[in-house]
Amino acid sequence: MAYLPNKVYRHLPDLYVVAGVYVLLKIDHPIGFFSGILLVAAGLFVFHFRLSQSNSISNSIKH
């Protein structure tokens, strides 16, 4: 797998959400709508996954 610098990797979910909203607003086609929804959902999923991972790591360190 290709290596991504931390600066890029950290902001990928932001890029997914912004791109998804842009596609939703600019493309008037059912496939565009579906693609926008998928991009936003992917970004939110990654946000959620990263938050839950960081919470579980910090909780395991405390105990």
C-alpha positions, 0 to 999 in steps of 0.5 A, spaced: 500 500 500 502 506 498 504 511 503 500 517 505 504 523 509 500 524 515 498 531 513 494 528 507 492 522 511 489 526 517 484 530 512 482 525 507 475 524 511 474 532 510 476 531 503 470 526 502 465 530 506 467 536 502 467 532 495 460 529 497 457 535 498 460 539 492 457 533 488 450 533 491 450 540 489 453 541 482 451 534 479 443 533 477 443 526 476 441 520 480 448 517 479 451 524 482 446 524 488 448 517 489 455 518 489 455 524 493 451 520 498 456 515 498 462 520 499 459 523 505 457 517 508 464 514 507 467 521 510 462 520 516 464 513 517 472 514 517 470 520 522 466 516 527 471 510 526 477 514 528 474 517 534 472 511 537 479 508 536 482 514 539 477 513 545 478 506 546 486 507 546 485 513 551 481 508 555 485 503 555 491 507 557 487 510 563 486 503 566 
